[in-house]
Amino acid sequence: MKYFSTVVLLLVVYCASAQEPTPEQIKQVADAKKEVKRMKGEKFPDFELTTLDGKTYKNEELLGKIVLFNFWFTSCRPCIMELPDINAIVEEYGSDEIVYIAPTFENQTKVDKFLTRFNMEYEVVADVKDFVLGNNIRSFPTHFVIDREGYIEKVVIGYSVLTDNMLRKAINKLLK
């Protein structure tokens, strides 16, 4: 009980000392979320991304495949919490018909350090801030399920216990 009280006290102190977002920042994030949600049904923007292991992906080369994008960063608690769920999706569906890409704005050194502690079964792309911001990603994690023709089938912003089910449902629809 003493441990629990200490943890709660530390959490309260941490939350109280955290800088509150300004109304303008809140509005910017809300507007970005709306813009991302509106992308459903649209062609995913052109990209050329190089993974940590040197593999390059271009959207036109992925036509005929389903693509699952997972925008994340290393200190994002929800991003870390969902790792087992996303890894399970990769394991369950494999990579014959689906490509899994995890872009982050953070540099490779920071990502490499993170990956010594956490396992990610999908292709990680570091240091692509322009790609992240260019797609209005301001909330993390953000997921896109892209169909075989390059159109956005599903957008899932944030993490909840339902995230993996929403992603699986979209993938299953595209696999039919």
C-alpha positions in Angstrom: 0.0 0.0 0.0 2.9 2.3 0.8 4.4 1.7 -2.6 1.0 2.5 -4.3 0.7 5.7 -2.3 4.2 6.8 -3.4 3.5 6.0 -7.0 0.3 8.0 -6.9 2.0 10.9 -5.2 4.8 10.9 -7.8 2.2 10.8 -10.6 0.3 13.7 -9.1 3.5 15.8 -8.8 4.6 14.9 -12.3 1.2 15.8 -13.8 1.0 19.0 -11.8 4.4 20.1 -13.0 3.8 19.2 -16.6 3.3 22.3 -18.8 -0.3 22.7 -19.8 -0.8 23.0 -23.6 -2.0 26.3 -24.7 -5.5 26.7 -26.3 -3.8 27.3 -29.6 -1.8 24.0 -29.3 -4.9 22.1 -28.4 -6.7 23.5 -31.5 -3.7 22.7 -33.8 -3.8 19.1 -32.6 -7.6 18.8 -33.0 -7.4 20.4 -36.5 -4.7 18.0 -37.5 -6.7 15.0 -36.2 -9.7 16.1 -38.3 -7.5 16.5 -41.3 -6.0 13.1 -40.9 -9.4 11.5 -40.5 -10.6 13.2 -43.7 -7.9 11.4 -45.6 -9.8 8.1 -45.5 -10.7 7.1 -49.0 -8.0 9.3 -50.5 -4.8 8.2 -52.2 -2.0 8.0 -49.7 0.6 10.8 -50.5 3.7 9.9 -52.4 6.7 8.7 -50.4 10.1 7.2 -50.5 11.2 5.9 -47.2 14.4 4.0 -46.2 14.3 1.7 -43.2 17.0 1.3 -40.6 18.3 -1.8 -42.4 18.6 0.1 -45.7 15.5 -1.1 -47.5 13.7 1.6 -49.6 9.9 1.7 -50.0 8.1 3.8 -52.6 4.4 4.0 -52.8 4.2 3.1 -56.4 6.3 -0.1 -55.8 3.9 -1.2 -53.0 0.8 -1.2 -55.3 -0.7 -4.7 -55.0 0.2 -4.9 -51.3 -1.6 -3.8 -48.2 0.4 -1.3 -46.2 0.1 -0.7 -42.5 1.7 2.5 -41.3 2.3 3.0 -37.6 3.5 6.6 -36.8 5.2 6.6 -33.4 8.1 7.9 -31.3 10.2 6.4 -28.6 8.9 8.1 -25.5 5.2 7.8 -26.5 3.7 5.6 -23.8 0.7 4.5 -25.9 3.1 3.6 -28.7 5.0 1.4 -26.4 1.9 -0.1 -24.9 0.6 -1.2 -28.3 3.9 -2.8 -29.4 2.8 -6.4 -28.5 -0.5 -5.9 -30.3 1.1 -4.6 -33.5 3.8 -7.3 -33.3 1.0 -9.9 -33.0 -0.6 -8.6 -36.2 2.6 -8.9 -38.1 3.1 -12.4 -36.8 -0.5 -13.4 -37.6 -0.7 -12.0 -41.1 2.9 -12.3 -42.2 4.5 -10.2 -44.9 3.4 -11.9 -48.1 0.5 -9.5 -48.8 1.1 -6.8 -46.2 4.0 -4.4 -45.6 4.4 -2.9 -42.1 6.2 0.5 -41.9 6.8 2.4 -38.7 8.0 6.0 -39.4 9.2 8.3 -36.7 10.5 11.9 -36.6 13.3 10.8 -34.2 16.9 10.2 -35.2 18.4 6.8 -35.8 20.6 6.9 -32.7 17.6 7.4 -30.4 15.6 4.7 -32.3 18.5 2.3 -32.2 18.8 2.7 -28.4 15.0 2.2 -28.1 15.2 -1.0 -30.1 17.8 -2.5 -27.7 15.0 -2.6 -25.1 11.9 -3.1 -27.3 11.2 -5.5 -30.2 9.4 -4.1 -33.3 8.5 -6.8 -35.9 8.0 -4.2 -38.6 10.1 -1.9 -40.8 11.3 1.1 -38.8 12.0 4.4 -40.6 13.8 7.1 -38.5 14.4 10.8 -39.0 11.5 11.5 -41.3 10.1 14.6 -39.6 9.0 16.1 -42.9 7.0 13.0 -43.9 5.4 12.8 -40.4 4.4 16.5 -40.3 3.6 16.5 -44.0 0.8 14.0 -43.3 -0.5 16.1 -40.4 0.5 13.6 -37.8 0.3 15.4 -34.4 -1.1 12.6 -32.3 0.7 9.3 -31.6 0.3 6.6 -32.4 -1.5 7.1 -35.7 -2.1 4.2 -38.0 -3.1 4.0 -41.7 -4.2 0.9 -43.5 -3.6 1.4 -47.2 -5.3 -0.8 -49.8 -3.7 -2.5 -52.8 -4.3 0.5 -55.0 -2.7 3.0 -52.6 -5.9 4.4 -51.0 -6.5 4.9 -47.3 -8.9 2.2 -46.1 -8.7 3.0 -42.3 -7.2 5.7 -40.0 -6.8 5.0 -36.3 -5.5 7.8 -34.1 -4.3 6.9 -30.6 -4.2 3.7 -28.8 -7.0 1.8 -26.9 -7.8 -1.8 -26.3 -9.7 -1.7 -29.5 -6.9 -0.5 -31.8 -5.7 -3.9 -32.9 -9.3 -5.1 -33.5 -9.9 -2.0 -35.7 -6.7 -2.7 -37.7 -7.4 -6.4 -38.0 -10.9 -5.6 -39.3 -9.6 -3.3 -42.0 -6.9 -5.8 -43.0 -9.4 -8.7 -43.1 -11.6 -6.6 -45.4 -8.8 -5.9 -47.8 -7.6 -9.5 -47.8 -11.0 -10.8 -49.1 
